[in-house]
């Protein structure tokens, strides 16, 4: 290879990494920003019920959970670049719809479209970047994308809050189209990727069954503030029936939404259950905290965003050290320790918080502790779920782990809606949110402690990633 060819190859690899990073920024920003905009959505549509408004968050989480594995299979089937570009276009177009301030039903539909786009972006962006570099630089590529995800999570609360405070919450969604346009402009300059080895079309029907069963279950939970009615019990029965049909279809389809043989591994099942519990606690804590800061402590939108920034910053700063520690002593020890640390941080808030604001004495130190615990739990638990799978199924295992975590996220939001009264101004009203977060960390301690293997995590797989 001549010097000019080497230069062109280097430029091409860096361009590919840049568009992968751009796609990651799109998804990571929204994953964090939407939670902080939720109180503004509540105020913008006073005629709608809290249950209906919660679908601004849960619709995205459900669809993303159901379609993430499908997005990876589509990328393998049709080519990484094709699916990546499709995801970016769908995601950006949907953000423009939200920014136009349409009726609530249209906004929720647009959020579903955003989830579809994100489910295509996440696996294909990482696959594009990893495929462009030699195997010896795979860890470098994954670390760059992981760092970008953390940085976006740090910036998102303050950025979204600042825009919403000045121009309204819809305007925050105008951040995404310029990023998408730049990503597409760079993306069309890289050659189309060859189609993957998968000859089987992904199971879109199975994804629809998963999304429908989750949606029905979340709908019943979010509306159960006054108890379960006969109608609710009927919907739960329907959700269970659809899920059973999904399991049957996964056994029959050559490219299923979930590879059921993975669940034969005890360590895999324990790890993804821990991630599911963490997802419940994580979303309950985030949504509950944002509502608390605004309703009880009287923080402005900008102040709320700034108050929620330290936890994301600590997560981003701690993640590399948590990863090195897991390499040294094993993921099980790190994850179980993180579970205890996170439970202490959330327990401190649940016990000590009052109606009197105390940012420096309580909120800041407690959330910094929680940020450290997030770094110590999510990545090791995900890595151990992947390491428990056969080598040929590790990309699929990573996707299933992320699916379970996002399903837990949707359930956590629904539980906050069900357990926290509307417009509550007493600190005690928000204790269920923090106690759910605490329970999520304790579940990680118990479940990851029961994992038999303390093996070091394998090399990260190029199909799925987990946003903070």
TACORGI-V179253 format. One record per residue. RES is the residue in three letters. PHI is phi in radians with two decimals (none if undefined). PSI is psi in whole degrees, -180 to 180 (none if undefined). Layout:
# TACORGI-V179253
res->{RES;RES}
phi->{PHI;PHI}
psi->{PSI;PSI}
This chain:
# TACORGI-V179253
res->{UNK;UNK;UNK;UNK;UNK;UNK;UNK;UNK;UNK;UNK;UNK;UNK;UNK;UNK;UNK;UNK;UNK;UNK;UNK;UNK;UNK;UNK;UNK;UNK;UNK;UNK;UNK;UNK;UNK;UNK;UNK;UNK;UNK;UNK;UNK;UNK;UNK;UNK;UNK;UNK;UNK;UNK;UNK;UNK;UNK;UNK;UNK;UNK;UNK;UNK;UNK;UNK;UNK;UNK;UNK;UNK;UNK;UNK;UNK;UNK;UNK;UNK;UNK;UNK;UNK;UNK;UNK;UNK;UNK;UNK;UNK;UNK;UNK;UNK;UNK;UNK;UNK;UNK;UNK;UNK;UNK;UNK;UNK;UNK;UNK;UNK;UNK;UNK;UNK;UNK;UNK;UNK;UNK;UNK;UNK;UNK;UNK;UNK;UNK;UNK;UNK;UNK;UNK;UNK;UNK;UNK;UNK;UNK;UNK;UNK;UNK;UNK;UNK;UNK;UNK;UNK;UNK;UNK;UNK;UNK;UNK;UNK;UNK;UNK;UNK;UNK;UNK;UNK;UNK;UNK;UNK;UNK;UNK;UNK;UNK;UNK;UNK;UNK;UNK;UNK;UNK;UNK;UNK;UNK;UNK;UNK;UNK;UNK;UNK;UNK;UNK;UNK;UNK;UNK;UNK;UNK;UNK;UNK;UNK;UNK;UNK;UNK;UNK;UNK;UNK;UNK;UNK;UNK;UNK;UNK;UNK;UNK;UNK;UNK;UNK;UNK;UNK;UNK;UNK;UNK;UNK;UNK;UNK;UNK;UNK;UNK;UNK;UNK;UNK;UNK;UNK;UNK;UNK;UNK;UNK;UNK;UNK;UNK;UNK;UNK;UNK;UNK;UNK;UNK;UNK;UNK;UNK;UNK;UNK;UNK;UNK;UNK;UNK;UNK;UNK;UNK;UNK;UNK;UNK;UNK;UNK;UNK;UNK;UNK;UNK;UNK;UNK;UNK;UNK;UNK;UNK;UNK;UNK;UNK;UNK;UNK;UNK;UNK;UNK;UNK;UNK;UNK;UNK;UNK;UNK;UNK;UNK;UNK;UNK;UNK;UNK;UNK;UNK;UNK;UNK;UNK;UNK;UNK;UNK;UNK;UNK;UNK;UNK;UNK;UNK;UNK;UNK;UNK;UNK;UNK;UNK;UNK;UNK;UNK;UNK;UNK;UNK;UNK;UNK;UNK;UNK;UNK;UNK;UNK;UNK;UNK;UNK;UNK;UNK;UNK;UNK;UNK;UNK;UNK;UNK;UNK;UNK;UNK;UNK;UNK;UNK;UNK;UNK;UNK;UNK;UNK;UNK;UNK;UNK;UNK;UNK;UNK;UNK;UNK;UNK;UNK;UNK;UNK;UNK;UNK;UNK;UNK;UNK;UNK;UNK;UNK;UNK;UNK;UNK;UNK;UNK;UNK;UNK;UNK;UNK;UNK;UNK;UNK;UNK;UNK;UNK;UNK;UNK;UNK;UNK;UNK;UNK;UNK;UNK;UNK;UNK;UNK;UNK;UNK;UNK;UNK;UNK;UNK;UNK;UNK;UNK;UNK;UNK;UNK;UNK;UNK;UNK;UNK;UNK;UNK;UNK;UNK;UNK;UNK;UNK;UNK;UNK;UNK;UNK;UNK;UNK;UNK;UNK;UNK;UNK;UNK;UNK;UNK;UNK;UNK;UNK;UNK;UNK;UNK;UNK;UNK;UNK;UNK;UNK;UNK;UNK;UNK;UNK;UNK;UNK;UNK;UNK;UNK;UNK;UNK;UNK;UNK;UNK;UNK;UNK;UNK;UNK;UNK;UNK;UNK;UNK;UNK;UNK;UNK;UNK;UNK;UNK;UNK;UNK;UNK;UNK;UNK;UNK;UNK;UNK;UNK;UNK;UNK;UNK;UNK;UNK;UNK;UNK;UNK;UNK;UNK;UNK;UNK;UNK;UNK;UNK;UNK;UNK;UNK;UNK;UNK;UNK;UNK;UNK;UNK;UNK;UNK;UNK;UNK;UNK;UNK;UNK;UNK}
phi->{none;-1.25;-1.07;-1.16;-1.15;-1.11;-1.11;-1.11;-1.14;-1.13;-1.09;-1.09;-1.12;-1.18;-1.14;-1.11;-1.10;-1.11;-1.27;-1.13;-1.11;-1.07;-1.11;-1.09;-1.08;-0.96;-1.26;-1.16;-1.05;-1.23;-1.01;-1.64;-1.19;-1.04;-1.11;-1.43;-1.53;-0.98;-1.05;-1.21;-1.13;-1.02;-1.27;-1.29;-2.22;-1.15;-1.34;-1.50;-1.29;-1.09;-1.06;-1.12;-1.17;-1.12;-1.22;-0.99;-1.68;-1.24;-1.06;-1.12;-1.08;-1.13;-1.17;-1.11;-1.09;-1.28;-1.87;-1.08;-1.13;-1.08;-1.04;-1.14;-1.20;-1.08;-1.11;-1.16;-1.43;-1.85;1.89;-1.11;-1.12;-1.04;-1.21;-1.07;-1.09;-1.05;-1.09;-1.13;-1.12;-1.10;-1.08;-1.15;-1.10;-1.18;-1.15;-1.15;-1.11;-1.08;-1.12;-1.36;1.00;-1.39;-1.03;-1.02;-1.05;-1.22;-1.10;-1.12;-1.09;-1.16;-1.13;-1.11;-1.09;-1.07;-1.12;-1.07;-1.08;-1.10;-1.15;-1.48;-1.21;-1.02;-1.23;-1.29;-1.16;-1.16;-1.12;-1.01;-1.17;-1.13;-1.18;-1.40;-1.97;-1.11;-1.01;-1.17;-1.92;-1.08;-1.10;-1.08;-1.10;-1.11;-1.18;-1.11;-1.19;-1.12;-1.12;-1.09;-1.04;-1.12;-1.12;-1.11;-1.15;-1.22;-1.32;-0.98;-1.03;-1.20;-1.12;-1.08;-1.15;-1.13;-1.16;-1.10;-1.15;-1.66;-2.08;1.77;-1.17;-1.05;-1.12;-1.08;-1.39;-1.42;-1.19;-1.33;-1.00;-1.09;-1.12;-1.09;-1.09;-1.14;-1.08;-1.17;-1.06;-1.31;-1.16;-1.26;-1.62;-1.71;-1.19;-1.03;-1.39;-1.09;-1.11;-1.25;-1.42;-1.27;-1.74;-1.66;-1.16;-1.13;-1.51;-1.20;-1.12;-1.07;-1.10;-1.13;-1.12;-1.10;-1.10;-1.17;-1.12;-1.11;-1.08;-1.10;-1.12;-1.13;-1.06;-1.17;-1.12;-1.15;-1.74;-1.73;-1.03;-1.80;1.83;-1.51;-1.62;-1.08;-1.09;-1.11;-1.10;-1.11;-1.17;-1.11;-1.10;-1.16;-1.06;-1.13;-1.12;-1.12;-1.14;-1.07;-1.10;-1.08;-1.06;-1.04;-1.16;-1.10;-1.26;-1.67;-1.42;-1.24;-2.31;-1.30;-1.10;-2.33;-1.44;-1.18;-1.11;-1.07;-1.32;-1.24;-1.40;-1.07;-1.14;-1.12;-1.10;-1.13;-1.15;-1.28;-1.15;-1.09;-1.18;-1.08;-1.12;-1.10;-1.03;-1.05;-1.16;-1.10;-1.20;-1.09;-1.13;-1.13;-1.13;-1.08;-1.17;-1.09;-1.12;-1.12;-1.04;-1.40;-1.49;-1.76;-1.45;1.22;-1.22;-1.30;-1.02;-1.17;-1.10;-1.12;-1.05;-1.18;-1.18;-1.59;-1.27;-0.98;-1.15;-1.20;-1.12;-1.14;-1.04;-1.13;-1.26;-1.46;-1.00;-1.07;-1.22;-1.11;-1.11;-1.15;-1.13;-1.13;-1.11;-1.47;-1.93;1.77;-1.18;-1.10;-1.12;-1.20;-1.14;-1.17;-1.11;-1.09;-1.07;-1.17;-1.10;-1.11;-1.11;-1.13;-1.07;-1.29;-1.10;-1.05;-1.11;-1.06;-1.49;-1.71;-1.24;-2.31;-1.27;-1.51;-1.03;-2.55;-1.24;-1.29;-1.50;-2.22;-1.10;-1.10;-1.11;-1.15;-1.27;-1.14;-1.09;-1.14;-1.05;-1.10;-1.14;-1.04;-1.12;-1.42;-1.89;-1.16;-1.15;-1.07;-1.13;-1.13;-1.10;-1.26;-1.14;-1.22;-1.17;-1.35;-1.62;-1.02;-0.97;-1.24;-1.93;-1.24;-1.13;-1.09;-1.08;-1.09;-1.15;-1.14;-1.07;-1.18;-1.05;-1.12;-1.12;-1.24;-1.11;-1.10;-1.03;-1.09;-1.17;-1.07;-1.10;-1.09;-1.19;-1.09;-1.04;-1.32;-1.79;-1.75;-1.09;-1.12;0.98;-1.17;-2.05;-1.72;-1.06;-1.11;-1.15;-1.72;-1.01;-0.97;-1.13;-1.28;-1.19;-1.15;-1.08;-1.08;-1.09;-1.07;-1.20;-1.13;-1.12;-1.09;-1.02;-1.24;-1.22;-1.24;-1.17;-1.50;-1.15;-1.28;-1.54;-1.96;-1.06;-1.21;-1.14;-1.31;-1.01;-0.99;-1.55;-1.58;-1.90;-2.33;-2.45;-2.04;-1.39;-1.28}
psi->{127;168;-39;-40;-39;-41;-44;-39;-40;-44;-42;-42;-43;-36;-42;-42;-37;-42;-32;-41;-41;-43;-40;-40;-43;-51;-42;-39;-46;-36;-33;-42;-37;-36;-35;-19;-13;-44;-33;-34;-41;-42;-31;-23;69;-23;-19;150;160;-37;-45;-44;-28;-20;-12;-37;-46;-33;-42;-49;-41;-49;-38;-43;-42;-28;-6;-47;-38;-40;-41;-40;-37;-41;-41;-33;-44;-8;141;-47;-42;-49;-37;-49;-42;-43;-43;-42;-46;-45;-48;-41;-38;-36;-34;-36;-46;-42;-22;-1;54;-177;159;-41;-38;-38;-44;-40;-39;-37;-36;-42;-38;-40;-39;-46;-44;-38;-24;-36;-47;-56;-36;-33;-46;-39;-41;-48;-46;-39;-25;-16;158;157;-31;-16;15;-45;-36;-46;-46;-38;-36;-46;-38;-41;-40;-42;-45;-42;-40;-38;-32;-43;-34;-48;-50;-39;-51;-42;-41;-44;-44;-39;-32;-39;-5;154;-30;-35;-23;-25;-4;-4;-33;-43;-41;-38;-43;-41;-42;-42;-44;-40;-40;-36;-35;-8;-5;149;150;139;144;151;150;-178;-11;123;-10;130;142;157;87;-33;-42;-40;-40;-39;-43;-46;-41;-45;-41;-45;-43;-44;-45;-39;-44;-43;-46;-25;16;25;-35;14;169;130;173;-37;-43;-42;-37;-41;-36;-40;-39;-42;-42;-40;-43;-38;-40;-40;-38;-44;-44;-44;-37;-30;-27;-32;140;-21;71;167;-40;133;107;-24;-22;-33;-5;-21;121;-43;-38;-46;-41;-42;-45;-29;-38;-41;-36;-46;-40;-42;-40;-52;-38;-51;-36;-42;-46;-53;-44;-40;-42;-45;-39;-48;-38;-42;-35;-51;-8;26;147;172;-44;-43;-37;-45;-42;-37;-26;-5;-39;-37;-40;-38;-44;-37;-47;-40;-33;-23;-46;-39;-37;-39;-43;-38;-40;-37;-31;-51;-5;147;-32;-46;-40;-45;-43;-39;-42;-35;-43;-43;-44;-40;-37;-46;-47;-35;-37;-47;-46;-36;-39;-19;141;-176;-14;122;136;76;-53;-33;-24;-60;-48;-54;-38;-42;-29;-39;-43;-39;-41;-43;-35;-44;-33;-15;-50;-52;-46;-39;-41;-44;-38;-32;-37;-42;-22;-13;154;151;-38;-17;12;-32;-44;-41;-41;-41;-41;-39;-44;-37;-45;-40;-42;-32;-41;-38;-46;-41;-38;-41;-44;-37;-37;-44;-39;-33;-23;121;152;137;33;137;3;136;-34;-24;-22;1;-37;-36;-46;-34;-34;-40;-43;-44;-36;-43;-39;-35;-39;-44;-46;-49;-45;-27;-25;-9;132;-38;137;25;152;149;148;172;132;143;150;19;-35;154;165;118;145;none}
